[in-house]
Amino acid sequence: SVPKVEQVFLLDAESGMLIASFAVRNTLDEDLIASMLSAIADFGEDTLIAKNESLARIEYELHKIYTRNFGRFDIALVISGVPNTSFTSLLDDKSHDFFDGLKPEEDESYYENRLKEHFKDLI
């Protein structure tokens, strides 16, 4: 089936706390995803897996979750369908674009609006 982004999460990379999210409909529980991604990141650090090397993929139920670290932020994209190399490359490009010019220390609505602006065409 055609891949599409179901949800986008922006997390604090250090604490794992959810900063903002965007979705047309909430497919997966936000707090559950944030906790799961934080635990996976901790495991990666504990096992000396380098962060920031590439887009990581996690499969959860019928979804694929792509994560990427950008300094103090992690971004997670919940995908349905079957993503191909072209789609994952687009996700990576969109993620980089999202962080270019991102203003740190803004409020939640700024981050949510920015997520919506950058990922709405994939949802």
Secondary structure, 3 states (H helix, E strand, C coil): CCCEEEEEEEEECCCCCEEEEEECCCCCCHHHHHHHHHHHHHHHHHCCCCCCCCCEEEEECCEEEEEEEECCEEEEEEEECCCCHHHHHHHHHHHHHHHCCCCCCCCHHHHHHHHHHHHHHHC
